[in-house]
Every structure is written in structure tokens, then in C-alpha cells.
Amino acid sequence: MKKLIALILITFLSLIVNAQEKKSKTYQQHRSAKTGRYVTKSETKKSPSTTYTTKRKKG
């Protein structure tokens, strides 16, 4: 009985860790529409109408 509970617990924890890893494999990249260069997040907040954000995979 203890082995069954331990097996279920380990399976559940591994699923949680796996799901968290999948979330962190992308990041956001911000680009200025006026100049075409990549900008920081703070610059994006200053002029949101002239920047766009894309999600990128970590490679």
C-alpha cells in the first residue's frame, strides 16, 4: 500500500515539474516598428503603439 501511494505521489510530482518546464521554454521579444531594432520592455511601455511583441522559443 505504501509503495502504491509513493508511486502515485512521484508520478504526480513529475507531471507538475514537466508542465512547469514547458511554460518556461518561450520568452517575449519586443521590436520597434519605426526603427526595426529590438527594444527593452521599458521602452515598449513608453510607446506601445509603435512596438510589437512576439513569443520566441528558447534555443
C-alpha positions in Angstrom: 0.0 0.0 0.0 2.8 2.4 0.9 4.6 1.6 -2.4 1.4 2.4 -4.4 1.0 5.8 -2.6 4.6 6.6 -3.2 4.3 5.7 -6.9 1.3 7.9 -7.3 3.0 10.8 -5.5 6.1 10.5 -7.6 4.1 10.4 -10.8 2.1 13.4 -9.8 5.2 15.4 -8.9 6.9 14.6 -12.1 3.9 15.8 -14.1 3.9 19.1 -12.2 7.6 19.6 -12.9 7.2 18.7 -16.6 4.3 21.2 -17.0 6.4 24.0 -15.4 9.3 23.3 -17.7 7.1 23.6 -20.8 5.9 27.0 -19.8 9.4 28.4 -19.5 10.6 27.4 -22.9 9.4 30.7 -24.5 10.1 34.3 -24.0 8.9 37.6 -25.3 10.9 39.8 -27.7 10.0 43.4 -28.4 10.7 45.2 -31.6 10.2 48.8 -32.7 8.0 49.3 -35.8 9.7 52.7 -36.5 13.4 51.7 -36.4 13.2 47.9 -36.7 15.5 47.3 -33.8 14.9 45.2 -30.8 14.0 47.2 -27.7 13.7 46.6 -24.0 10.4 46.1 -22.1 10.6 49.5 -20.6 10.9 51.2 -24.0 7.8 49.1 -25.1 5.8 50.5 -22.2 6.8 54.1 -23.2 5.5 53.8 -26.7 3.2 50.8 -27.1 1.6 52.0 -30.3 4.9 51.8 -32.2 6.2 48.5 -30.9 5.1 44.9 -31.2 5.9 41.8 -29.1 6.5 38.2 -30.4 7.0 35.0 -28.5 10.2 33.2 -29.2 11.4 29.7 -28.3 14.5 29.4 -26.2 17.0 27.6 -28.3 
